[in-house]
Structure formats: C-alpha cells, structure tokens
Amino acid sequence: MEKESTQSEIVIHTPYIQLGQLMKMAGLIETGGQIKSFLSQNPIQVNQQPEQRRGRKLYPGDQILVQKHLIKIKGL
C-alpha cells in the first residue's frame, strides 16, 4: 500500500529560510547535523527541481517535496 501525499505550510518571519532549517521546523530532522545524511537518503525537490544543498535559500512561494510531503513556504 502506497503512502498518500500530505501537504503543509510553513510561515517564515524572515526574507528566506535555509533548507536545513526548514527540515528542522517541519520535524523531519532533530538537529542540523542530521541534514547531510538526510539529504543523501531522501530525494528532495524544490519547485520541481532536485536539490541536495542544505544551505539552499527558500523564499515565500517556494514548494518543497520530500517523502511525498509537500511543504509550501509562506511569508508574513
């Protein structure tokens, strides 16, 4: 049985957030040190493009797909 897709929104209070910080906010990793191995084991797409850089800057309107979970970035 295939896992269904889920969706959530993360609101940021700064102009951007880095991919590693987003993964912590979303509860996908516990510490920043885990992001490197997480990225190597889990394909991530940012705006439908593959992404491996933990420091990738994400802005309001960006969409991140990880483990069949779509995260949308919203700003204030």
C-alpha positions in Angstrom: 0.0 0.0 0.0 1.5 3.3 -1.1 1.6 6.2 1.3 -0.6 9.2 0.4 0.8 12.6 -0.2 0.4 15.2 2.5 0.7 19.0 2.5 1.6 21.7 5.0 2.6 25.3 5.1 5.5 26.8 7.0 5.3 30.5 7.7 8.6 32.3 7.9 9.2 35.7 9.5 12.4 36.4 7.6 13.1 37.0 3.9 14.2 33.4 3.5 15.0 30.1 5.3 17.7 27.6 4.5 16.7 24.1 3.6 18.3 22.6 6.7 16.4 24.9 9.0 13.2 24.1 7.2 13.7 20.4 7.7 14.1 21.0 11.4 11.0 23.2 11.5 9.0 20.5 9.7 10.1 17.9 12.2 11.9 15.8 9.6 15.3 16.0 11.4 16.1 16.8 15.0 19.4 18.6 14.7 21.2 20.5 12.0 23.9 17.9 11.9 21.5 15.3 10.6 20.7 17.2 7.4 23.6 15.9 5.3 22.7 12.3 5.8 19.0 13.1 5.4 19.6 14.7 2.1 21.7 11.8 0.8 19.0 9.3 1.8 15.9 11.3 0.8 15.3 12.8 -2.6 14.1 16.4 -2.3 12.7 18.7 -4.9 12.4 22.5 -4.6 10.0 23.9 -7.1 10.0 20.6 -9.0 13.8 20.6 -9.3 16.1 18.1 -7.5 18.0 19.8 -4.6 20.9 18.5 -2.5 22.3 21.7 -0.9 21.4 22.0 2.7 22.1 25.8 2.6 19.7 26.4 -0.3 17.7 29.6 0.4 14.0 29.1 0.3 11.6 32.1 -0.2 7.9 32.6 0.3 6.1 30.8 -2.6 8.7 28.0 -2.9 7.4 24.4 -2.7 9.4 21.6 -1.3 8.6 17.9 -1.9 10.2 15.4 0.5 9.0 11.9 1.3 5.7 12.5 -0.5 5.1 15.6 1.7 4.6 18.9 0.0 5.7 21.9 2.1 4.8 25.4 1.0 6.7 28.4 2.3 4.6 31.4 3.3 5.8 34.8 4.4 4.1 37.4 6.6 
